[in-house]
Amino acid sequence: MQEIKFTVYGTPTPKGRPKVVRKGKFSVAYTPKKTREGEQTFLQQAIKHKPAKPLSGPIKVTIRFFKLKPKSLPKRVVHNVKKPDVDNLIKLVLDTMNSIFFQDDSQIVELVSSKQYGQTPRTEVTLTAIEEEVDQKPKKV
């Protein structure tokens, strides 16, 4: 079973929605600057851990996002229920790793994720290649 683990330091960035502008008779879609910069930052640190060839077959992905806890929050507050949404954080990470760490994100059969407060803002990623189990039918006696 192949496993890839790495940490990307810096405040996790959510994937922004594409923006659309009109240019004459045409509409042009583009990726927001903050999303492009977030993808570049993530990839610059993650690329050091990429496999020789993208993983094939089913994959389990675990992603843990850590943000600094605002000083204004009481100590009893443990969970990060503020924006950004965890699904937008996941989207940036998976889209950035697509075709580099794995062939396609359709290979992901299990996804575990959390966002929480921590001393150091970072994103921890674990990719685990899952071995296929052949479902064998019982033999008739």
Order of alpha helices (4+ residues) and beta strands (2+ residues): beta-beta-beta-alpha-beta-alpha-beta-beta
